[in-house]
Amino acid sequence: MPPDDPTNPKPTEPVPAGVVPVVSIENLHVHYGAIHAVRGISIEIPPGEVYGFIGPNGAGKSTTIKVLSTLIGHFTGTAKINGIDVARRPQEVREQIGYMPDFFGVYEDLNVREYLHFFAAAYRIPRKQRKTVIDDVLELTDLTHKIGDQVDSLSRGMKQRLALARVLLHDPQLLLLDEPASGLDPRARIEVRELLKALTEMGKTILISSHILHELAHLCTRIGIIETGEMVAQGSLQDIYRQLQLMRIVHVQLTESDDGVVDQVRKIKGVADVEQQVDRLAIQLREDHAAVEELHEALVKLGVKIHMFQPEAMDMETAFMKLTEGKTA
């Protein structure tokens, strides 16, 4: 493929020298019998990053996360957590991660307090420290008022928060979250997203898979788009938009916008077209040629007075649909 082909993914940006990546996957292949579920993907995630993993059902997202979670032992390639080989030292890896699958196990006979105490013991948290640790994660996930409730009686949103509380008990550096917002109503999705933002502010590194693309757009520093087990594209959102040559619409109000000014705007680097609307200009900008900031700078250099400068939010669904064909492995 030619190097500027948007379907030819750029390699993962290297982690800065001297920094051990929290996640390092190189040429990972996973087979389920005759099914080639993951086909040679490579990912590096530095400390403190939120990496969004996007793809249709059957694309290989959950399989990759299960490899990192030490739940799949038969694979080729390498997978490391904080430099620890997943295949060779799985127990050490489990102490570094918090894994939240896309389903919640049924614990009919336990209340929230008992559930968290059970897992605190499983994580070998000293008995004297357990109450303090549990109180802290309940406060963080806003579940303190539910401590005496039966786990099975909780709403799905509450169960998702409880699952996050569980994976935070041993204070892991890396969170592996497989579809954490799946099946939630809009309010619960917003609550989970805000909780994840709080965790990033605490310095956690997060690998999160999701179908809810616009949720990831507000949360992730980088994304990887996977289909039929192959990485289609990865990088920052802006990187991917530029690879796809997507148009950004920028709404601009100028104090003066006669035909001469509009003609000058059309000549600015990256501007594909300018539509004159009733109270503004709608500028189509090719971000593979110029960034939004460069457009603003060029307008200032024209000497015009800018009353409003409003870029439209990029549509990740558009990128996803353009990059993928809906196939599964």
PEBELNOR-V635955 format. One line per field, one symbol per residue. ss: DSSP state (H for helix, E for strand, L for the rest). phi: phi as a letter, one per 30 degrees, with the letter a starting at -180 (. if undefined). burial: 1 if it has 16 or more other ideal C-beta (glycine too) atoms within 10 Angstrom, else 0. A space follows every 50 residues. Layout:
ss = ???
phi = ???
burial = ???
This chain:
ss = LLLLLLLLLLLLLLLLLLLLLLEEEEEEEEEELLEEEEEEEEEEELLLLE EEEELLLLLLHHHHHHHHLLLLLLLEEEEEELLEELLLLHHHHHLLEEEE LLLLLLLLLLEHHHHHHHHHHHLLLLHHHHHHHHHHHHHHLLLHHHLLLE HHHLLHHHHHHHHHHHHHLLLLLEEEEELLLLLLLHHHHHHHHHHHHHHH HLLLEEEEEELLHHHHHLLLLEEEEEELLEEEEEELHHHHHHHHLLEEEE EEEELLLLHHHHHHHHLLLLEEEEEELLLLEEEEEELLLLLHHHHHHHHH HLLLLEEEEEELLLLHHHHHHHHLLLLLL
phi = .ddcdddcdddedddeeicdddbbbbhdbbcciddcdbbidbbbbdeidc ccccldeidjdddddddddicbccacjbbbchicddddbddddddcbbcb ddbcddbdcccddddddedddddideedcdddddedddddchbedcdcdd edddddddddddddeddcechddccccchdcdiddedddddddddddddd ddjdcbcbcacdddddedccdbbbcbbhicddaakdededddedhddccc cbccdbbdedddddddddejddabcdcebacccdcdddcadedddddddd ddidccdbbbddddcddddddddcbidbd
burial = 00000100100100100000111110010110000111101111111011 11111101111111111111010010101111010110000011001111 11010010001110111011001010000100110011011010010000 10010011111111111111010111111110010001101110110011 00011111110110111011011111111111111010111111011101 11010010001000100101100100000110101111010100100110 00010000101001010011011100001
